[in-house]
Amino acid sequence: MPEPQPEERRIHHLDARSLRGLAHPLRMQLLDALRFGGPATASQLAERLGESSGATSYHLRQLAAHGFVVDAPEHGKGRERWWKAAHEGLMFDDALFVDANPSVRGAIDMVMHEIATKHARELSTWLGNRHTWPEQWAHGSDMSDMNLRLTPELARELIEKLHAVIESYRDLPAADAPDAELVRIHTHAFPITKDGEATR
């Protein structure tokens, strides 16, 4: 598969076909491991994730077939095959959320629940380990929730503005400062009933 061009590397837009190619817990773990841990071999990923190298190798090939990962030959030595993430992030095409195909609905539900589980795990890990970080990170972290009364259009506008603010911090010079760390940012926005439930 050809190496994506620089302008294509940022975001992979999920359509119905690529969504079904991603909708497997191990594939999502492999993609995250490559996105956040850098290039690796199937054997290295197997050891990191507690899986067999046969399983990681198979699912890496499936991810490659759907454009999520590519070869990283610059890291290879001999017959080792190295992989790297093809993009920095994922975005769902709006049409996926109204697709009536049961397999698409099942795939999007699976992927969204895996993402939510990962977010909860990351937050729990931070809470369990925050005492090991320098004190200033207590003021450089956040766990907030709030309610706004919005229309779907205003909610979408808010989400887009939040994403734009986050993007504006991506290439700031401070990122090279000695005390700079990789900061994980989650944004969740969804409607709830008056009693706080996300169901009607």
Backbone bond lengths (Angstrom), bond angles and torsions (degrees), N, CA, C in turn:
res aa  C-N    CA-C-N  psi(-1)  N-CA   C-N-CA  omega(-1)  CA-C   N-CA-C  phi
1 M - - - 1.450 - - 1.529 108.98 -
2 P 1.331 118.62 134.54 1.469 120.12 -177.71 1.519 111.91 -66.90
3 E 1.316 115.44 148.17 1.471 121.85 177.49 1.526 109.18 -66.08
4 P 1.373 118.31 130.21 1.458 119.41 177.93 1.521 111.37 -60.39
5 Q 1.306 116.31 146.42 1.455 121.37 175.60 1.528 109.19 -72.41
6 P 1.360 118.40 156.69 1.465 120.78 -175.79 1.515 113.80 -51.31
7 E 1.346 117.39 -42.93 1.461 119.51 -177.53 1.522 112.22 -69.64
8 E 1.338 117.63 -16.12 1.460 121.18 179.67 1.527 111.95 -94.48
9 R 1.330 117.65 -8.37 1.458 120.47 -171.53 1.524 113.10 -75.53
10 R 1.308 118.90 -22.90 1.454 119.81 -170.30 1.525 112.97 -67.25
11 I 1.323 117.40 -59.33 1.462 120.63 -170.88 1.527 110.35 -128.38
12 H 1.323 115.45 133.48 1.469 121.64 174.38 1.528 107.20 -100.00
13 H 1.326 117.16 119.10 1.464 121.64 -179.78 1.527 109.05 -86.18
14 L 1.326 115.47 120.04 1.459 120.78 -177.69 1.516 110.89 -81.61
15 D 1.336 115.53 121.20 1.458 120.44 169.08 1.526 107.26 -104.78
16 A 1.333 117.12 -176.05 1.466 120.24 -175.36 1.524 111.66 -60.07
17 R 1.339 117.65 -40.92 1.462 120.29 -177.26 1.520 111.56 -68.15
18 S 1.341 116.93 -49.30 1.462 119.43 -177.57 1.526 111.21 -68.77
19 L 1.341 117.24 -31.84 1.463 120.57 177.15 1.528 110.37 -60.55
20 R 1.326 116.55 -45.38 1.471 119.71 179.36 1.522 110.64 -65.39
21 G 1.340 117.27 -29.92 1.458 120.04 177.62 1.519 113.16 -72.67
22 L 1.317 117.11 -22.67 1.464 121.80 -179.85 1.522 112.35 -92.00
23 A 1.325 117.08 -24.84 1.467 122.44 -168.72 1.531 112.99 -71.60
24 H 1.307 115.78 69.75 1.466 123.11 174.89 1.523 105.99 -152.65
25 P 1.341 118.95 130.78 1.470 120.14 -175.42 1.525 113.97 -54.82
26 L 1.341 117.92 -42.18 1.459 119.12 -178.42 1.527 111.41 -68.85
27 R 1.317 117.57 -36.34 1.469 119.80 178.25 1.525 110.28 -63.57
28 M 1.316 116.67 -40.29 1.458 119.69 179.20 1.531 110.48 -67.00
29 Q 1.331 117.36 -37.76 1.462 120.47 177.19 1.528 110.91 -66.15
30 L 1.322 116.30 -41.40 1.466 120.33 178.97 1.522 110.89 -62.89
31 L 1.321 116.40 -44.60 1.464 119.84 -179.60 1.523 110.49 -63.32
32 D 1.322 117.57 -43.02 1.465 120.59 177.45 1.523 111.12 -62.54
33 A 1.332 116.52 -41.81 1.468 120.23 -179.53 1.523 110.84 -60.82
34 L 1.327 117.32 -38.89 1.466 120.84 179.16 1.526 111.55 -75.49
35 R 1.322 117.42 -37.15 1.460 120.04 -179.78 1.520 111.92 -67.00
36 F 1.333 116.70 -39.62 1.462 119.87 -174.32 1.523 113.33 -101.64
37 G 1.335 117.75 -23.10 1.452 120.67 -178.63 1.507 114.64 -103.70
38 G 1.332 117.01 -8.48 1.453 120.57 179.86 1.517 112.78 87.65
39 P 1.329 117.45 177.82 1.464 122.43 -176.46 1.525 112.35 -56.42
40 A 1.337 115.25 148.30 1.468 120.57 -178.85 1.521 109.11 -160.40
41 T 1.323 115.34 165.46 1.465 121.78 174.33 1.518 109.43 -93.05
42 A 1.320 115.63 166.76 1.462 120.30 177.13 1.522 110.88 -60.59
43 S 1.323 117.16 -38.49 1.469 120.94 179.54 1.520 111.63 -66.25
44 Q 1.323 117.43 -42.22 1.462 120.80 178.38 1.525 110.90 -63.07
45 L 1.326 115.55 -41.89 1.466 119.91 179.86 1.525 110.76 -68.11
46 A 1.335 116.61 -37.22 1.456 120.20 178.29 1.522 110.33 -60.86
47 E 1.325 116.61 -44.28 1.469 120.64 179.83 1.525 110.85 -65.28
48 R 1.330 116.26 -41.00 1.461 120.60 -178.52 1.524 111.92 -66.62
49 L 1.340 116.78 -36.15 1.467 121.15 -174.42 1.527 113.35 -100.08
50 G 1.326 117.64 -2.18 1.454 120.03 -179.53 1.518 113.35 70.66
51 E 1.315 116.63 35.30 1.465 122.78 -179.51 1.524 109.60 -118.46
52 S 1.327 116.53 170.14 1.463 119.73 174.35 1.523 108.86 -80.47
53 S 1.326 116.56 150.66 1.465 119.82 179.50 1.528 110.62 -67.20
54 G 1.337 117.16 -27.50 1.462 119.61 176.04 1.520 111.18 -63.73
55 A 1.351 116.55 -41.62 1.469 120.59 179.55 1.518 110.88 -67.69
56 T 1.334 116.98 -45.52 1.460 118.52 -178.71 1.526 111.12 -66.05
57 S 1.327 117.04 -37.30 1.463 120.51 179.12 1.525 110.65 -63.47
58 Y 1.331 116.66 -44.91 1.471 120.71 179.91 1.530 110.39 -61.44
59 H 1.322 116.93 -48.73 1.459 119.47 -175.19 1.528 111.84 -72.33
60 L 1.318 118.25 -27.87 1.467 119.74 172.92 1.522 110.91 -64.80
61 R 1.323 116.28 -40.34 1.473 119.14 177.63 1.528 111.08 -64.41
62 Q 1.326 116.67 -36.69 1.465 119.60 177.00 1.531 110.81 -66.86
63 L 1.313 116.46 -41.21 1.468 119.68 176.58 1.528 110.85 -62.26
64 A 1.328 116.51 -39.23 1.464 120.53 178.56 1.523 110.85 -64.87
65 A 1.334 116.85 -39.31 1.467 120.69 -179.58 1.519 111.83 -62.93
66 H 1.333 116.84 -24.81 1.465 120.80 -179.58 1.525 112.19 -104.49
67 G 1.344 117.07 9.82 1.462 121.03 172.30 1.513 116.15 83.12
68 F 1.344 118.20 13.36 1.466 119.97 -178.86 1.523 112.92 -85.61
69 V 1.330 118.07 -31.10 1.462 121.92 179.72 1.525 109.19 -131.60
70 V 1.331 115.38 157.37 1.457 121.70 177.82 1.520 108.95 -137.18
71 D 1.321 115.80 163.88 1.455 120.79 175.86 1.527 110.40 -63.01
72 A 1.345 115.06 148.06 1.462 121.11 174.45 1.523 107.73 -124.16
73 P 1.346 117.46 69.87 1.469 120.82 -173.35 1.523 113.67 -63.20
74 E 1.339 117.36 -21.11 1.459 119.70 179.79 1.532 112.27 -65.85
75 H 1.336 116.95 -16.17 1.467 121.18 179.57 1.523 112.16 -98.46
76 G 1.323 117.31 -14.53 1.459 120.43 -172.58 1.512 114.63 -76.89
77 K 1.330 113.62 149.65 1.462 120.98 173.01 1.521 106.57 -133.90
78 G 1.303 116.82 126.42 1.463 120.05 -179.27 1.507 111.01 67.29
79 R 1.338 116.16 -128.68 1.468 120.91 -174.94 1.520 112.79 -94.68
80 E 1.338 118.01 1.76 1.458 119.82 179.62 1.531 110.23 -64.64
81 R 1.317 115.80 135.42 1.458 120.21 175.76 1.527 108.54 -105.73
82 W 1.311 116.12 117.68 1.447 121.89 179.21 1.515 109.79 -99.65
83 W 1.327 115.43 146.54 1.457 122.63 -179.52 1.526 109.71 -123.92
84 K 1.331 114.95 153.72 1.463 120.24 172.02 1.522 108.87 -144.47
85 A 1.317 115.65 157.52 1.465 120.72 177.91 1.528 109.26 -67.21
86 A 1.313 116.31 139.36 1.463 120.63 -178.97 1.524 112.33 -83.38
87 H 1.344 117.03 -19.54 1.460 121.04 -176.60 1.520 109.98 -140.63
88 E 1.310 116.45 162.50 1.456 121.63 179.95 1.518 112.88 -87.38
89 G 1.321 117.93 -21.76 1.462 120.71 -177.85 1.517 111.73 -157.98
90 L 1.326 115.00 173.43 1.463 122.50 -179.20 1.523 109.47 -122.51
91 M 1.335 115.77 149.58 1.459 120.83 174.86 1.531 108.16 -141.22
92 F 1.318 115.93 134.63 1.456 121.08 178.53 1.522 110.06 -81.85
93 D 1.329 117.52 131.80 1.461 120.31 170.52 1.529 108.14 -66.73
94 D 1.327 117.12 137.44 1.465 120.68 -177.24 1.516 112.42 -56.08
95 A 1.324 117.96 -32.96 1.468 121.42 -177.03 1.521 112.01 -61.96
96 L 1.324 118.12 -24.42 1.461 120.55 -178.86 1.521 111.98 -62.84
97 F 1.327 117.16 -32.53 1.457 120.60 -175.08 1.526 112.67 -77.42
98 V 1.326 117.42 -10.95 1.468 120.25 176.92 1.520 111.50 -117.13
99 D 1.329 117.88 6.91 1.461 122.33 179.81 1.525 108.76 -68.69
100 A 1.345 116.18 127.61 1.468 120.95 -178.01 1.519 112.72 -84.85
101 N 1.334 118.25 -6.39 1.456 121.35 -178.52 1.532 109.52 -67.96
102 P 1.345 117.34 122.32 1.479 119.50 -177.78 1.529 113.37 -58.39
103 S 1.339 117.96 -33.98 1.470 119.04 -179.19 1.525 111.23 -69.19
104 V 1.337 116.85 -34.10 1.464 120.55 176.80 1.522 109.87 -69.54
105 R 1.338 116.71 -44.21 1.466 119.93 178.19 1.520 110.97 -60.84
106 G 1.334 116.47 -42.09 1.458 120.40 178.72 1.513 112.15 -64.08
107 A 1.336 116.20 -39.89 1.461 120.51 -179.67 1.516 111.27 -67.74
108 I 1.332 117.31 -43.60 1.469 119.21 -178.72 1.520 110.19 -67.65
109 D 1.352 117.72 -37.24 1.463 120.06 176.97 1.527 110.65 -62.16
110 M 1.329 116.73 -43.04 1.456 120.75 -178.65 1.528 110.96 -64.46
111 V 1.322 116.59 -46.14 1.465 120.79 -178.74 1.530 110.27 -64.60
112 M 1.334 117.77 -44.73 1.462 120.48 -178.81 1.524 111.55 -64.03
113 H 1.327 117.41 -39.92 1.464 119.81 179.14 1.529 111.46 -68.47
114 E 1.325 117.29 -36.34 1.469 119.95 175.98 1.525 110.69 -64.09
115 I 1.330 116.65 -40.49 1.463 120.26 178.03 1.522 110.32 -64.02
116 A 1.340 116.99 -44.25 1.467 120.25 179.38 1.523 111.13 -62.58
117 T 1.333 116.92 -40.32 1.470 120.83 178.54 1.518 110.42 -64.03
118 K 1.328 116.08 -41.35 1.468 120.53 179.10 1.521 110.62 -63.97
119 H 1.332 117.81 -42.18 1.457 120.82 178.28 1.527 110.86 -60.27
120 A 1.335 116.06 -45.07 1.464 119.90 179.66 1.524 110.98 -62.95
121 R 1.336 117.02 -39.87 1.465 121.02 179.42 1.528 110.82 -65.77
122 E 1.334 116.95 -42.15 1.462 120.32 179.82 1.533 111.25 -63.85
123 L 1.335 116.38 -41.95 1.457 120.05 179.58 1.527 110.55 -66.27
124 S 1.328 117.12 -41.82 1.461 120.48 178.54 1.524 111.22 -63.43
125 T 1.328 116.81 -38.24 1.464 120.37 178.09 1.523 110.37 -63.72
126 W 1.330 117.15 -42.83 1.469 120.41 177.97 1.533 110.53 -61.32
127 L 1.338 116.97 -46.39 1.455 119.89 -178.21 1.528 111.36 -63.39
128 G 1.327 116.83 -35.28 1.455 120.43 -179.97 1.512 113.76 -75.90
129 N 1.344 116.69 -17.59 1.472 120.23 -175.21 1.520 114.29 -122.12
130 R 1.322 117.81 4.77 1.468 118.95 -174.36 1.518 112.73 -62.13
131 H 1.346 118.00 -26.85 1.465 120.14 179.50 1.530 112.31 -67.36
132 T 1.336 117.36 -15.13 1.468 120.45 179.99 1.525 112.10 -87.24
133 W 1.346 117.18 -7.92 1.460 121.55 -178.11 1.525 110.33 -94.62
134 P 1.343 117.85 154.84 1.464 120.18 176.04 1.528 111.22 -55.44
135 E 1.316 115.82 149.94 1.463 121.70 -173.58 1.528 113.26 -56.41
136 Q 1.352 116.53 -34.86 1.469 117.98 -176.93 1.526 112.77 -62.87
137 W 1.347 117.49 -21.58 1.463 119.04 177.98 1.519 112.26 -72.47
138 A 1.332 118.06 -16.97 1.466 119.85 173.82 1.524 110.31 -63.59
139 H 1.346 116.24 -31.54 1.464 121.31 178.54 1.533 111.52 -93.76
140 G 1.320 117.08 -8.20 1.461 121.50 179.37 1.514 111.69 -105.18
141 S 1.337 116.43 18.27 1.468 121.08 176.77 1.522 108.60 -126.66
142 D 1.312 116.79 165.78 1.463 119.80 -175.53 1.518 109.95 -152.53
143 M 1.311 115.72 141.80 1.458 121.99 171.78 1.523 106.54 -143.80
144 S 1.316 116.11 84.77 1.460 122.13 -172.99 1.522 111.05 -117.97
145 D 1.314 115.31 155.87 1.461 120.01 167.27 1.525 107.79 -143.56
146 M 1.312 115.47 148.58 1.460 121.11 -178.03 1.527 109.02 -156.33
147 N 1.304 115.98 159.57 1.460 121.53 179.76 1.520 110.91 -114.92
148 L 1.316 116.43 139.49 1.457 123.67 172.35 1.520 107.66 -131.52
149 R 1.311 116.88 145.45 1.464 119.57 175.21 1.523 107.48 -94.61
150 L 1.342 117.19 110.72 1.457 122.74 -172.76 1.520 111.22 -134.92
151 T 1.314 115.85 155.95 1.464 121.22 167.14 1.528 107.37 -82.67
152 P 1.334 118.81 164.03 1.470 119.64 175.25 1.522 112.26 -55.62
153 E 1.335 117.28 -36.35 1.463 120.61 -179.15 1.532 110.96 -67.16
154 L 1.341 116.70 -42.53 1.461 119.62 178.77 1.528 111.17 -68.38
155 A 1.327 116.46 -35.54 1.469 119.39 177.23 1.527 110.12 -62.74
156 R 1.325 116.17 -42.73 1.468 120.43 177.96 1.532 110.42 -62.64
157 E 1.318 116.74 -42.47 1.470 120.83 178.95 1.525 110.48 -61.31
158 L 1.335 117.07 -43.09 1.458 121.15 179.05 1.528 111.01 -61.71
159 I 1.331 116.22 -45.25 1.468 120.85 179.80 1.527 110.35 -59.54
160 E 1.325 116.78 -45.81 1.467 120.35 -178.91 1.525 111.26 -63.68
161 K 1.336 117.21 -37.78 1.469 120.36 178.62 1.526 110.80 -68.49
162 L 1.330 117.68 -40.81 1.465 120.84 177.08 1.522 110.80 -60.86
163 H 1.322 116.21 -44.90 1.469 120.02 179.14 1.528 111.07 -62.62
164 A 1.336 116.47 -39.01 1.466 119.83 179.37 1.522 111.18 -64.94
165 V 1.329 117.35 -39.59 1.468 120.42 177.44 1.522 110.03 -63.55
166 I 1.322 116.96 -44.77 1.470 120.57 179.51 1.525 110.50 -61.06
167 E 1.326 117.34 -44.57 1.468 121.03 179.24 1.524 111.37 -61.06
168 S 1.336 117.18 -33.03 1.468 120.26 -178.07 1.531 111.81 -66.50
169 Y 1.331 117.60 -16.47 1.463 121.42 178.60 1.530 112.64 -94.73
170 R 1.329 117.72 -4.49 1.461 120.57 -171.04 1.527 113.54 -63.25
171 D 1.319 119.18 -42.38 1.466 121.20 -173.49 1.527 112.99 -115.35
172 L 1.315 117.51 30.46 1.459 120.17 178.77 1.532 110.45 -69.50
173 P 1.347 117.77 148.07 1.474 120.17 179.35 1.522 113.11 -57.82
174 A 1.352 117.50 -28.45 1.468 120.47 -178.36 1.519 112.14 -61.72
175 A 1.326 117.52 -17.34 1.466 120.48 -179.91 1.523 111.53 -62.38
176 D 1.329 117.91 -20.57 1.469 121.94 179.14 1.528 112.46 -95.34
177 A 1.338 117.84 3.04 1.462 121.26 -179.27 1.529 110.58 -66.48
178 P 1.349 117.35 151.07 1.468 120.72 -177.90 1.528 113.83 -58.68
179 D 1.346 117.68 -31.59 1.462 119.59 -178.04 1.530 112.75 -97.68
180 A 1.333 117.03 12.48 1.466 120.15 177.86 1.525 110.03 -75.25
181 E 1.320 116.33 138.96 1.462 123.60 178.30 1.521 108.64 -129.42
182 L 1.316 116.51 159.93 1.457 121.18 172.51 1.525 107.46 -71.41
183 V 1.314 116.99 120.47 1.467 122.07 -177.69 1.517 109.04 -107.35
184 R 1.328 115.77 128.79 1.466 122.00 179.67 1.516 108.31 -91.69
185 I 1.317 117.61 128.24 1.457 122.38 -178.56 1.524 108.77 -121.24
186 H 1.323 116.09 124.65 1.464 121.78 174.35 1.528 107.87 -109.16
187 T 1.300 118.27 138.72 1.462 120.95 167.95 1.521 107.63 -125.20
188 H 1.316 116.01 129.81 1.455 122.41 176.56 1.521 107.41 -126.73
189 A 1.292 117.50 131.85 1.466 121.56 175.67 1.520 107.48 -144.19
190 F 1.331 117.17 121.09 1.469 120.38 -178.60 1.520 108.83 -157.69
191 P 1.339 117.26 153.47 1.468 120.30 -179.17 1.529 111.49 -77.90
192 I 1.318 115.60 149.48 1.465 121.50 175.99 1.527 109.02 -133.82
193 T 1.329 116.52 162.59 1.465 120.98 174.63 1.523 108.51 -82.63
194 K 1.333 116.83 174.84 1.460 120.32 -176.99 1.520 112.57 -63.78
195 D 1.351 117.51 -24.19 1.460 119.49 178.70 1.526 112.32 -89.76
196 G 1.358 116.46 9.05 1.467 120.41 175.02 1.508 115.44 89.76
197 E 1.322 118.35 2.84 1.456 121.00 -179.90 1.527 110.75 -88.19
198 A 1.337 115.62 146.04 1.465 120.09 179.64 1.530 111.04 -91.31
199 T 1.326 116.37 28.95 1.470 121.07 177.44 1.520 108.26 -130.40
200 R 1.322 115.58 157.66 1.486 119.54 179.20 1.510 109.32 -112.64
